Amino acid sequence: MNSELLLWTMVAIVGTVGVLKNLINKGGKKVWTIVSVVVGSGVAFAAMKLPISALQVWVAVTGATLFYDTIFKSFQKLIEKIAKKDGEE
């Protein structure tokens, strides 16, 4: 098993679904479960067929989206909360 390819594929799947969620404003857990399965199958197939450089670019773009949506937004909320508390004092 190629662990590195597996990790890249997982990031690409989650990142691609995250990008699609930002583009498509549909609610519902079932919708995104189906999208995740379809995207996961597509990414897994693409990971096996695409050259490694194309997969690296894909993972870079989707990984950056994941970083922004999770870590960066969490830090932003934390900073806003701290700034709000400092403003109240």
C-alpha positions in Angstrom: 0.0 0.0 0.0 1.3 3.4 -0.9 0.7 5.4 2.3 1.6 8.7 0.7 -0.9 8.3 -2.1 -3.5 7.2 0.3 -3.0 10.4 2.4 -3.0 12.6 -0.7 -6.2 10.9 -1.9 -8.0 11.5 1.4 -7.0 15.2 1.5 -8.2 15.5 -2.1 -11.5 13.9 -1.4 -12.3 16.0 1.7 -10.9 19.2 0.1 -12.9 18.7 -3.1 -16.1 18.1 -1.2 -15.3 21.2 0.8 -14.9 23.2 -2.4 -18.1 21.9 -3.7 -19.9 22.8 -0.5 -18.7 26.4 -0.9 -20.0 26.5 -4.5 -23.3 24.7 -3.9 -25.5 25.9 -1.1 -27.6 22.8 -0.6 -28.3 21.6 2.9 -29.0 18.1 4.0 -26.7 15.4 5.2 -27.8 12.9 2.6 -26.9 15.2 -0.2 -23.3 15.6 1.0 -23.0 11.9 1.8 -23.8 11.0 -1.8 -21.5 13.8 -3.1 -18.7 12.4 -0.9 -19.1 8.9 -2.2 -19.2 10.1 -5.9 -16.2 12.5 -5.3 -14.3 9.8 -3.4 -14.7 7.3 -6.3 -13.7 9.9 -8.8 -10.7 11.1 -6.8 -9.5 7.5 -6.2 -9.7 6.7 -9.9 -7.9 10.0 -10.8 -5.2 9.3 -8.2 -4.5 6.0 -9.9 -4.4 7.5 -13.5 -3.1 11.1 -13.2 0.5 11.9 -13.1 1.8 12.7 -9.6 2.4 16.4 -10.4 -1.3 16.8 -11.3 -2.3 15.1 -8.0 0.1 17.4 -6.1 -1.5 20.5 -7.5 -5.0 19.1 -6.8 -4.1 18.3 -3.2 -2.4 21.8 -2.8 -5.6 23.6 -3.9 -8.0 21.4 -1.9 -5.7 21.3 1.1 -5.5 25.1 1.1 -9.3 25.2 1.0 -9.4 22.8 4.0 -6.9 24.9 5.9 -8.9 28.1 5.3 -12.3 26.5 6.1 -11.1 24.9 9.3 -8.0 26.3 10.9 -7.9 29.8 9.6 -11.6 30.4 10.3 -11.2 29.0 13.8 -8.3 31.3 14.5 -10.3 34.2 13.1 -13.2 33.5 15.4 -10.9 33.2 18.4 -9.2 36.5 17.6 -12.6 38.2 17.2 -13.8 36.7 20.5 -10.6 38.0 22.3 -10.9 41.4 20.6 -14.5 41.6 21.7 -13.6 40.8 25.3 -10.8 43.3 25.3 -13.3 46.0 24.0 -15.7 45.3 26.8 -13.2 45.9 29.6 
